[in-house]
Amino acid sequence: MKTLYILRHAKSSWEFEELSDHDRPLNKRGRSDAPLIGQELASNNVKPQLIISSPAVRAITTATLVSKELDYDADDIVVDERVYGASPQELLEVVQQAPADVESLMLVGHNESISDFANMLSPKHVSRLPTAGVVALSFNCDSWYDIRKDNAELLFTDSPKNHK
């Protein structure tokens, strides 16, 4: 069995017009929502063995804040350049290359591709992920290369707004 947590980055700031899209930070709500969703995941015994994040500031900050709540060492987050601006198919390729011994993986990325990726794999429709929204899927297979919709089970979806 493989378990995949697909997480959209938390709410970002548009305050600094001089920053590139890649460099936009989280805003105040994002800085509170990321730990909140991390706490909710921790309360459901979510323990990813690997976290892969987009290199965008808002994504890696989200991954770091969530990882603290999951007792996952932030230094072990894998920053993968391919996640930023990736298509759903490209996100699948990133996940398929995860080490075989990893049973539980979290991918932190961006909409629209992160929601489309969730729907590419989920046997049930998943609504567009809000910021800091997460989808959990399990797959009846032994290799990340073999994950697909027909061996998937939608475990849950969640977002910070469900806990405010």
FENVENUR-V379631 format. One record per residue. N is the residue number from 1. PSI is psi in whole degrees, 0 to 359 (* if undefined). Layout:
# FENVENUR-V379631
N&PSI / N&PSI
This chain:
# FENVENUR-V379631
1&142 / 2&142 / 3&130 / 4&128 / 5&119 / 6&115 / 7&127 / 8&141 / 9&156 / 10&174 / 11&128 / 12&164 / 13&140 / 14&14 / 15&326 / 16&91 / 17&336 / 18&346 / 19&145 / 20&163 / 21&319 / 22&328 / 23&3 / 24&132 / 25&176 / 26&150 / 27&185 / 28&314 / 29&318 / 30&322 / 31&339 / 32&328 / 33&323 / 34&310 / 35&326 / 36&313 / 37&327 / 38&317 / 39&319 / 40&318 / 41&317 / 42&321 / 43&342 / 44&19 / 45&32 / 46&125 / 47&79 / 48&141 / 49&341 / 50&134 / 51&126 / 52&130 / 53&151 / 54&152 / 55&354 / 56&142 / 57&315 / 58&328 / 59&312 / 60&328 / 61&316 / 62&311 / 63&319 / 64&314 / 65&321 / 66&318 / 67&324 / 68&320 / 69&337 / 70&9 / 71&41 / 72&128 / 73&118 / 74&333 / 75&343 / 76&359 / 77&130 / 78&118 / 79&118 / 80&114 / 81&331 / 82&338 / 83&327 / 84&119 / 85&12 / 86&151 / 87&166 / 88&320 / 89&321 / 90&324 / 91&320 / 92&317 / 93&322 / 94&311 / 95&320 / 96&338 / 97&6 / 98&150 / 99&140 / 100&328 / 101&352 / 102&121 / 103&337 / 104&122 / 105&143 / 106&132 / 107&126 / 108&119 / 109&208 / 110&151 / 111&155 / 112&342 / 113&326 / 114&322 / 115&318 / 116&323 / 117&316 / 118&317 / 119&334 / 120&329 / 121&336 / 122&135 / 123&345 / 124&147 / 125&137 / 126&128 / 127&160 / 128&126 / 129&129 / 130&170 / 131&138 / 132&18 / 133&150 / 134&145 / 135&133 / 136&128 / 137&142 / 138&151 / 139&133 / 140&78 / 141&168 / 142&348 / 143&140 / 144&332 / 145&336 / 146&6 / 147&137 / 148&169 / 149&322 / 150&356 / 151&20 / 152&154 / 153&130 / 154&114 / 155&310 / 156&164 / 157&152 / 158&160 / 159&161 / 160&327 / 161&339 / 162&351 / 163&19 / 164&*
